[in-house]
């Protein structure tokens, strides 16, 4: 299959870019040929979005809502096609692919509901005066999406930015561009006006940097690595440009002594190994209170060994391929470093092609690289804590602060400890991997800036304007 760019309401071939082979990570075969944008296509896409934004901003909320609902219907009707793309292009296992495709449908519908909820406020400031705070769209928003949840994480940006009245230029991840094509197909089928959404796959240098630096782009919404996010923030800040960043994580699960061990094993297993650990909020540090430590290590290792590694299309596959083989070498290096410093490899630590076996290390300590570094694979570390306060200390000993879990039956203690945990999200008695369309999703520290989801996204994708109306003679000092 060959996939084109989508610019100003039309599908088109690249002229200044190139046609790139999109590979299936399961076997390295060519999945599709995709047109990548060059400088001319970036210019065309931004110009189209800039031309369209004022008209789109003034479009009645009911009309925006109808388009997003129709796009959601298209996504629902084509859910098998969309899930197939996710399996073949990103290595998503069967269950993950259908979960993501279904979430995409939900995002379109949730954003449709927000079209009528771009709320400002009225303040009573002075006699005879109406003081209004309006929420207004920025104009052109650029989105840069990652490969791991390429549909969901791109759509979170696209649909809420459109609901708020902005136009959009999307650069999908270079490894998963066809997932972006599914968004363009849905919006095109729904009758979105030309220029309101534009899809330009391409490299960070040819597309991403140009979008960040273009003065017509008023906001950049990014999900990806912390290193790239920091670079975007630096460039955008010089231009006084709004940005939102959802970046990396080294997410901890704290298991306290009073929680059910079998339930803890299943919660930790899902958080650690869903989508083969290629999730910014995966559970990569299991901090276990000392009385449960040895038994948890035993049971969790046994559970990890039951997880099927293999063909993403098989319904019982849990762990599919990593997006690129190079990641296997990074994980190997982290494991080698940890074992050389006293960690014990309980299972895994091997790979064949892009398939990495579920891997569990115990006795991991802060002098090991894997305690701090993201692995972005099916690898998790078990760390011993003396007590609850020591567990929180270990939890916070990290530059990241995205998601976290706390497992305990003492809910009063849980609420107190959750406020001490340095993370944008704390899930009590559930996995670190959790999301829905309307929550305030995001992190602190090196995990990001801003929040995504529902009305919180509307806040991100709008700016405030203060307007006053004086309906009695103004009282001035001179």
N, C-alpha and C positions, 0 to 999 in steps of 0.2 A: 504493500500500500504506500501511496505517496500523499503527504499532507502539506497543505499550503498555509501561508500566513492569512490572517483575517484582519483587514485594515479598512476602516471607513465603510463597513457593511459589505465588503466584498472579499472573496477568496482570491489570493493572488500568489504568483511565483515570486521568489526573491530575484533581485537584479544585482544588488551590491553585496549580497551575502553569499551563501553556499547551500547546497543540498547535502544533508548529513545523514549518515546511517544511524538509526536508533536501534540499539542492541537489546535483546532479551537477556536479562542477567542470569536466567536459569541455565542457558547453554551457549551464550555468546553469539547466537545467530542474529541475523539482521531482521528485526521486527518490522521496521518501516523506514521509508525515506522521508525526511522532514526538511522543509525549506526554513533555513535560518536567516534572520534579518541581518542586514548590514546597515551602514550609516544612512543610506537613502530611505530604507524602510522605517527606521526609527524616526526620522524626520517626518515622514508621511503619517505615521501613527500618532505622534504627538500633535502634529498640526490638525489632524482630524478630530482628536479628542478636545483640543483647545477650541476648535470651531463649534463643536457640538455642545459644550458644557452649559452655556447660558440657556439655550433652548431646553435642555434636559432638566436643568435646575428649576425652570418655570413650568415643567410638565406637571399636571395635577397628580396628587398622591395616588388617587384611584387608578390612574393610567399606569403609573410606575408599578403599583401593586399587581395589576392585571398581567403585565409583562413578566414579572418575576414568578407569578403563579403558573403561567403558561410554560415558562422555562423549567420549573419544577416538574410539571406534568410530563414534558419531553424527557427529562432525566429519568422519571419513574418508568415511562414506557420503554426506554432504551437501557434499562438497568443491567440487563445481561451483557449488552455491548460494552457498557461503561466498566462493569466488573471485569470483563475479559481484557480490556485495555490495562487495567490495574494489575492483573495477574501477569500478563505478558510483558508489560513495559517496566513495571517497578518491582516485580517479584513478589507481589502481595499474595499470601496464601488465600485460599478460597473464602474462608470466613471473614478475613480482614477486608478483602476486596468488596464483598457484598455489604459489609458494615459501612465502608467508606462511601460506596455508591448510594446507599440509603441515607447516610448522613448528608450527602450532597442534596438530595431531594428535600430533606428537612431544612437545610440552610436557605434554599430558595424560598420556601414557604415562610420561614421565620422572618427573613428579610422583607418579604412582601408585607408582613404585618407591621414592620417598623416604618414603612413609608408614611403612615399616618401618625407617627409618634415622634416626629422631630420637634421636640418640645422646647420652647423658651420659657420665660417667666415674666411676671409683672411684679415690680417692687414698689412699695409705698415709701417714697423717699422724702417728699416735701409737699406742702399744700399746693394744690393746683397743678400738680405735675404727674404725668404718667411716665414711669420709668420702665422700659422694656429691655429684656435681654433676648436677643434673637440668635438662633443657631442657623448658620449659613454654610453651604458647601464650600470647599476650598477651590474647586475647579477640576483640574486634571490631577488624578492620583495614579502613581505608578506602583505596581505590585511585583514583587520578586518572590517566587515560590520555591519550596524545596522539593526533593525527590521522594521523600519517605511517605508522606500523605499528599501527593501532588494535586489531587482533586480537591480534597477537603480544605487544605490550608490555603490554596489559591482562592477557592470560593468564599472562604470567610472574609477575605479582603474585598473581592469583587462585589458580592451581593449587597453588603452593607454600605460600601462606598456609593453604589448606584442608588440604593434606597435613600441615602442622605442627599442626593442630587448632584454627585460628582460624576465625571466621566473617568474612564479607566484604560490604562495600557498595562497589559500583563506580560511579564517575561517568566515563563515557566522554567523549571530546572532543565538544564541541558540534557540530563539523562532521562527525563520524562516529559517531553514536549507534547505528546499526543493526549495526555490527560488535559492539557490546556485546550486542545482542539475540541474536546467534549463540552467544555464550557461555552466556547464560541458557537458550536452547533446548537446548543440549547437556547442561547440568547437569540441567535439568528432565527431559529424556528419560531420563537416567541414574538418576533416582530420588533425587536429593539431598534430604535432609530440609528441610522448610520453614524459612525464615529463615537458613539457612546461607549462601546467596548472594542478594544483592539488587542489582538494576540500577535506577539512578535517573539517567538523563540530565538535564542541566540546565546552567545557567550557573555560572560560578565563584562569583558572589555568592550565588545562591540555593541552591546545593548544595555546591560545593567549600569555601567558607569555613565553612559550618555543620558539615560533616563534620570539618574540622580542629579546630574549637573545641568540639565536643561531648565532654564528659568521658567518655562511654561508649566513645568511639573511642580505643583505646589506642595505635594506630600508624597512620601515614599513609605510603603508598607512592606516589611521584609520578614520572612521566616527563613532561618538557616543558621549557619555556624556563627559563633561569637566573634571569631576573627573577621569574617566578612561584615558582620553587623557593625562592628566598631569602625570599620572603614567607611561604611555608608553614613554612620552618624557623624564622623569627622568631616566628610565632604558636604553633607547636608547642612551641618551647623554653620559652616562658613557662609552658606547662602541664606541663612536664617529660614531654613525650610523645615516644615514639620515632618517628623518621622515616627513610625512605630516599629519596634524590633521585638521579635520573638525568637530567642536564640537557644543556646545549649542548656544542658542540665546534667547534673550528676546526682540523681534523685534518690533520697534515702527513704527506706521503710524502717520504722522503729517498732520492734516487737517487745512488749513488756510481759513480765512473768505471768500475769493473770489471764492472758488471752489463749483461746483454744488453738492448740498446735496444728492440728490438721487443717483448720480453716486458714491459719496463717500461711501454711505451705502453699495452698491454692491461690491465695491473694498475691503472694510474692511471686509465684510462678507465672501468673498471667502478666503482672507488671514487668517482670524481667524479660520475658520471651515473646510477648506479642509483637508481631511483625519483626521477628528475629532481632529484637532489641534496637531496631533502627527508629526510635521514637525519642524526641527530645525529653519526654516525661517518663521514659522507662525506668524501672527500679534497678539501679546499678549498684546500690549499697544497701545491704540488709544488716541493720544494726540491732543485735539481739541481746536482750538482758541475760546476764550470766547463767541463772538457773535453767534457762531453756536452751542454751547455746548448743551443747553437744547433741541433744536429741533433735533439735531443728536441723542442724547440719546433716544428720543422718537421713531424716525424712525428706528434706528438700532435695538432696542429691538423688534419692530414689525416684522422686517425682520428676526431676529434670530428665532422667534417663528414659522415661516413658514417652517423651515428646517426639513425634514423628518428624523427621527431616526429609524433605523431598519435593516432589512435583507440586507447584502452587495450585494446580487445577484439581488435585485430589482433595475431597471434602474433609478428610481426617488429617491432612498436613497441618502442622502447627508452625514449623519453621521452614521458610523458603530460602531462596538465595539472597545473599547480600548484593547490593546494587553494583558493587565493583570488587574485583578480586584484590585490589591493593589494600582494601580495608582488613583483609585477613592478616597481612603482614604486620599491620599496626597492632592488631589484637595479639598476635604471637609475641611481639616485642613486649607488650605490657605484661603478659603472663610470665614470660621469661624473667623479667625484672622482679615481679612479685615473688615468684618461687625462689629466686636467688637470695631474696631477703627474708625468707622464712614462711611465706604463704604455702598452703597445701592445696594442690589441684585435686579436687574431689571427683570431677568428671569433665569430659570434653577436652578442649584445648587442641583439637584437630580439625582439619577442614579438607574438603575435596572440591576443587573448583571454587565456586562462590558460596558453597554450602558449608557453614561453620556449625559444628556440633554445639548443643547447649552446654555451656561451660560454667562451673561453679568453683570458686576459690574460697577457702576459709583462712582464718587467722591473718586477714589483711589489716595492715596498719598504715598510719599516715606517712611513713617513710617510703612507701611504694607508689610508683607512678599511677597505678590503677585506682588508688584511693581518690585521686583528684581528677584524672583525665577521663574524658568521654571515651567509651569504646565503640559505640554505635554498632553493636553486634550482640549476639545472644550470650552475653557474659555478665555475671554478677558476682559481687564480693560479699562474704559474710564477715562481719566485724563484731567483736565481743564488747559489750558495755557493762560496767559494774552495776549501774542502776539507771533510773529514768533520767536523772540530771546529766549523768555521763553520756547517755544516749543522745540527748539534745545537744550537748557540747560537740560530740562527733558529727552529728547531723549538720551543725552550723559551720564546721571546719571545712569550708569549701567556698570557692569563688562564685559558684552557681547558686541559684535559689528559685527554681521553677516549681516543681511539684514535690510533694512529700506525703508519706502515710504514717499513721500512728495507730497501732493496734493495741487496744486495752479495753477491759470491761469497766474501768473506773472513768465514767464520762466526765465527772467533775474535774478529775486530774487531767483528762484528755483536753478539755477546753483550756485549762491553764497552760499546759505544755504547748498546745497548738499556737498560742500567742507568742511563745518564745522561739518557735521554729522559724528560721529565716527562709521563707519560701512564699511565693505568690499564691500558692494553693496548698492546703493541708486537707487530706482525706482521712477522716477518723474511721477506722475499721473497714477500709476499702483500699483498692490499689492506687498507685500513683498515676496510672493511666486512666484518666477519666475526663470526659468532656461532654458538653451539649451546646445547643445553638445559642443559648441566651445567657450563659454565665459570664463572669469577668475572668476570661482566661489570660494568663500572663504571669511573668515572674519578676523577681527582684535581683539585685546584684548583677552579675554578668549574664543573667538569663533573659534580660530584656527591659524594654521601656514601653509602656502602654498596655492596653487590654483589648481583647477581641471577644465579640459575642453580643448579640442583641443590642440593647440600648447603650451598652458600653462601647460598642463599635460606632454607633451613631455619634457618641461624644467624641471619639477619636477622629472621625471623618468630617467634623464640622468645626467651625471657629465661631467665637462669640462676638456679637456686636451689640453695643449698648446704644439705645435710642430713647430720647426723652421727648415728650410733648408737653409744653406748658400751656394749659387751657385757661389760666387766669393771668393777669399782668405779672410779669417776672419781678421779684423783689431783689434788687441789686444793691450792692454797697455804695456805689457812686454812679 
